[in-house]
Structures are given as C-alpha cells and as structure tokens.
Amino acid sequence: MANDLSRNVLQPASPEWIAGRIETLLSHYFRPETNEMIEEAAMMDWIKALSGHSQDQIGKACDQYLRHEPRRR
C-alpha cells in the first residue's frame, strides 16, 4: 500500500496512465470525427503537457475541471 501511495502521489505518471486518464476525461465531451494521426498527435500534446506530474495531481486537476467547467456537448 505504501508503494501505491508513493507511486500515485510522488512519482510522475507514466505516459500510458496519462493517455488513459485523458481519454476518460475527453469521453465526457462531444468529439468530432478526426483521423487517427490527428488523434495521436493530440494525445502526445497532452502527454507532453502533463509529464512530470503525479497521478494524484493529474486526477485532482481532472476532477476539478469536470466539477467547475461548463460542458459543451
């Protein structure tokens, strides 16, 4: 359990974890059809922007965004 806490709070999130969290966040919103190359490039932008942050930090930011930002669908 201490290792899970350390990984979630102290260590930077893995690119795979970030991609999954962003995919989940974006699933709440309308996303027009785009080609696969554009989607992959956009995900790489997210991963670059969030690299260095922990799972805990990213999760809290996503939760806050969902609570306080208007939803456009």
Backbone bond lengths (Angstrom), bond angles and torsions (degrees), N, CA, C in turn:
res aa  C-N    CA-C-N  psi(-1)  N-CA   C-N-CA  omega(-1)  CA-C   N-CA-C  phi
1 M - - - 1.442 - - 1.529 110.50 -
2 A 1.308 117.63 -40.07 1.465 120.82 178.37 1.520 110.20 -61.78
3 N 1.350 116.86 -36.31 1.466 119.62 178.05 1.519 111.53 -66.24
4 D 1.350 117.72 -39.31 1.464 120.99 177.47 1.523 110.36 -63.08
5 L 1.320 117.41 -44.57 1.462 121.92 179.23 1.522 110.03 -61.95
6 S 1.310 117.22 -45.43 1.456 121.82 179.37 1.521 110.68 -61.06
7 R 1.322 117.24 -43.78 1.465 121.57 -178.79 1.522 110.31 -66.85
8 N 1.323 118.59 -41.59 1.458 122.07 -175.95 1.523 113.34 -75.29
9 V 1.329 117.50 -32.53 1.456 120.96 -173.05 1.523 112.89 -101.94
10 L 1.313 117.46 -37.29 1.456 120.25 -170.71 1.523 114.53 -102.35
11 Q 1.306 117.25 -36.84 1.462 120.04 -174.11 1.524 111.09 -90.54
12 P 1.330 117.16 145.42 1.465 119.64 175.53 1.532 110.87 -60.44
13 A 1.305 115.67 143.42 1.466 121.40 178.48 1.523 109.73 -68.68
14 S 1.319 115.78 149.63 1.461 120.77 177.65 1.529 109.72 -74.94
15 P 1.327 117.38 155.01 1.469 119.70 176.71 1.530 112.32 -57.07
16 E 1.324 117.26 -36.19 1.476 120.47 179.18 1.527 111.09 -65.27
17 W 1.334 116.64 -41.58 1.464 120.51 179.38 1.524 109.68 -65.43
18 I 1.336 116.94 -44.42 1.470 120.72 179.17 1.529 110.01 -59.24
19 A 1.314 117.60 -46.57 1.464 121.24 -179.30 1.524 110.96 -59.13
20 G 1.310 117.15 -43.11 1.461 120.46 178.57 1.515 112.33 -64.64
21 R 1.323 116.60 -40.80 1.473 120.05 -178.96 1.522 110.73 -68.00
22 I 1.329 117.25 -40.88 1.460 120.81 179.06 1.523 110.71 -68.53
23 E 1.312 117.40 -40.00 1.469 120.54 176.21 1.529 110.03 -58.87
24 T 1.324 117.23 -41.76 1.459 121.69 177.89 1.527 110.87 -65.05
25 L 1.327 117.17 -46.07 1.464 120.95 179.28 1.523 110.69 -58.73
26 L 1.311 116.80 -47.58 1.461 120.25 -176.97 1.527 113.02 -69.92
27 S 1.318 117.89 -19.24 1.468 120.56 -179.71 1.521 112.20 -65.72
28 H 1.325 117.26 -16.14 1.468 121.69 178.57 1.528 112.46 -78.59
29 Y 1.295 117.36 -9.16 1.458 122.64 -173.11 1.507 111.21 -122.89
30 F 1.341 115.04 154.46 1.460 120.86 174.14 1.522 108.80 -65.40
31 R 1.306 115.56 133.23 1.468 121.04 176.95 1.517 107.73 -130.93
32 P 1.334 116.26 112.56 1.465 117.88 -179.68 1.526 111.07 -64.22
33 E 1.306 114.63 157.56 1.468 120.12 178.11 1.529 109.59 -61.02
34 T 1.314 116.48 130.63 1.458 121.75 173.34 1.522 107.20 -136.18
35 N 1.320 115.29 165.52 1.460 115.96 179.90 1.532 109.88 -78.36
36 E 1.298 115.05 162.66 1.459 121.87 -174.23 1.529 112.70 -62.14
37 M 1.321 117.68 -35.57 1.464 120.55 179.64 1.533 111.22 -63.65
38 I 1.315 117.07 -40.20 1.469 121.35 178.78 1.519 109.82 -66.37
39 E 1.325 117.00 -44.04 1.471 120.48 179.24 1.523 111.12 -61.97
40 E 1.320 117.50 -42.28 1.466 120.81 178.88 1.525 111.19 -65.33
41 A 1.327 117.43 -40.77 1.465 121.10 179.11 1.536 110.43 -65.02
42 A 1.331 116.23 -41.51 1.463 119.93 178.47 1.530 110.55 -63.37
43 M 1.331 117.33 -40.74 1.464 119.95 179.22 1.525 110.44 -65.36
44 M 1.320 117.64 -38.11 1.467 120.50 177.07 1.529 110.60 -63.35
45 D 1.331 117.08 -36.43 1.474 120.52 175.61 1.523 110.50 -61.14
46 W 1.335 116.43 -44.91 1.468 120.59 178.24 1.524 110.45 -61.50
47 I 1.308 116.73 -45.97 1.471 120.73 -178.24 1.529 110.13 -61.83
48 K 1.330 117.47 -43.25 1.467 120.22 177.46 1.526 111.15 -61.62
49 A 1.318 116.43 -44.22 1.468 120.79 -177.25 1.527 112.15 -65.42
50 L 1.328 117.19 -32.70 1.468 120.64 -174.46 1.522 113.88 -101.75
51 S 1.321 117.79 -7.38 1.462 120.24 178.29 1.521 109.91 -59.22
52 G 1.309 115.51 140.10 1.463 120.71 -179.16 1.512 112.77 96.75
53 H 1.335 116.96 -12.97 1.464 120.91 177.23 1.525 109.17 -97.97
54 S 1.312 115.94 150.68 1.465 120.46 -179.04 1.528 110.85 -80.68
55 Q 1.321 115.33 165.04 1.465 120.74 174.96 1.522 110.16 -57.34
56 D 1.311 116.98 -41.04 1.459 121.87 -179.71 1.531 110.61 -61.83
57 Q 1.323 117.70 -46.92 1.463 121.17 -179.93 1.532 111.36 -63.10
58 I 1.306 116.94 -45.46 1.469 120.93 -179.34 1.526 110.17 -65.67
59 G 1.324 116.46 -44.47 1.462 120.06 179.31 1.522 112.37 -60.29
60 K 1.320 117.07 -43.51 1.466 120.82 178.92 1.526 111.17 -64.47
61 A 1.325 117.11 -40.79 1.464 120.54 178.61 1.533 110.74 -64.10
62 C 1.324 117.40 -41.56 1.467 120.94 177.94 1.524 110.65 -64.46
63 D 1.318 117.31 -43.63 1.470 121.07 178.70 1.523 110.81 -60.47
64 Q 1.322 116.75 -44.84 1.464 121.03 -179.93 1.530 110.59 -63.39
65 Y 1.315 116.14 -42.50 1.457 120.08 179.48 1.529 110.35 -60.39
66 L 1.320 117.36 -46.52 1.461 120.73 -179.12 1.526 112.04 -63.78
67 R 1.329 117.06 -33.67 1.463 120.36 -179.91 1.521 113.40 -75.53
68 H 1.337 117.42 -34.40 1.459 120.01 -167.74 1.521 116.30 -112.74
69 E 1.300 118.91 -12.36 1.459 120.66 -178.28 1.529 110.26 -99.86
70 P 1.326 115.75 141.65 1.482 118.12 178.26 1.520 110.49 -65.76
71 R 1.286 115.44 145.76 1.462 120.52 179.76 1.517 109.13 -95.30
72 R 1.285 115.39 126.63 1.466 120.81 174.67 1.508 106.68 -109.77
73 R 1.312 114.96 118.84 1.461 119.12 -178.56 1.499 110.65 -119.19
